[in-house]
């Protein structure tokens, strides 16, 4: 009797807690994707701000370089966010 009760309780606990663990992984994955996108937006904005400063000083080539650097850094942050998202989904 006791073993049947323990089996039922452990099975019930598994059914109750398993979905919450899965949802926690999804939430973590979504959070990592959002952080990556936010960091990418920040890097792109930094590049654009530096480019505006260079344009104001009359350096069009440096401005283009700053924009390009901002876009490359933003792409890197997006990729890092995707990798972390995938890693969180598999955990």
C-alpha positions in Angstrom: 0.0 0.0 0.0 2.7 2.4 1.0 4.8 1.7 -2.2 1.7 2.3 -4.4 1.0 5.6 -2.6 4.6 6.7 -3.0 4.6 5.8 -6.7 1.4 7.7 -7.3 2.7 10.8 -5.4 6.0 10.8 -7.3 4.2 10.4 -10.7 1.8 13.2 -9.7 4.7 15.4 -8.8 6.4 14.7 -12.1 3.2 15.6 -14.0 2.9 18.8 -12.0 6.6 20.0 -12.2 7.6 18.8 -15.6 5.7 21.5 -17.6 7.0 24.3 -15.3 10.6 23.2 -16.1 9.9 23.3 -19.8 8.3 26.7 -19.6 11.3 28.0 -17.6 13.6 26.9 -20.5 11.4 28.7 -23.0 11.3 31.8 -20.9 15.1 31.7 -20.6 15.4 31.2 -24.3 13.1 34.1 -25.1 15.0 36.3 -22.6 18.4 35.5 -24.3 16.9 36.4 -27.7 15.6 39.7 -26.4 18.9 40.6 -24.7 20.8 39.8 -28.0 18.4 42.0 -30.0 18.6 44.8 -27.4 22.4 44.8 -27.4 22.4 44.8 -31.2 20.2 47.8 -31.3 22.5 49.6 -28.8 25.6 48.8 -30.8 23.9 50.0 -34.0 22.9 53.3 -32.3 26.5 53.8 -31.0 27.8 53.4 -34.5 25.3 55.8 -35.9 26.1 58.4 -33.2 29.8 58.1 -33.8 29.1 58.5 -37.6 27.1 61.6 -37.0 30.0 63.1 -35.0 32.4 62.3 -37.8 30.1 63.8 -40.4 29.8 66.9 -38.3 33.6 67.2 -38.4 33.6 66.7 -42.1 35.0 63.1 -42.2 32.7 61.3 -44.5 34.9 58.2 -44.8 35.3 57.8 -41.1 31.6 58.2 -40.7 31.0 55.3 -43.2 33.5 53.3 -41.2 31.8 53.9 -37.9 28.4 53.0 -39.4 29.9 49.8 -40.7 31.5 48.9 -37.4 28.2 49.5 -35.6 26.4 47.2 -38.0 29.0 44.5 -37.7 28.9 44.6 -33.9 25.1 44.5 -34.0 25.2 41.5 -36.3 27.6 39.8 -33.8 25.3 40.6 -30.9 22.3 39.1 -32.7 24.3 36.0 -33.5 25.4 35.6 -29.9 21.8 36.1 -28.8 20.6 33.4 -31.2 23.3 31.0 -29.9 22.4 31.6 -26.3 18.7 31.2 -27.2 19.4 27.8 -28.8 21.5 26.8 -25.9 18.8 27.7 -23.4 16.2 25.8 -25.4 18.3 22.6 -25.3 18.9 22.8 -21.5 
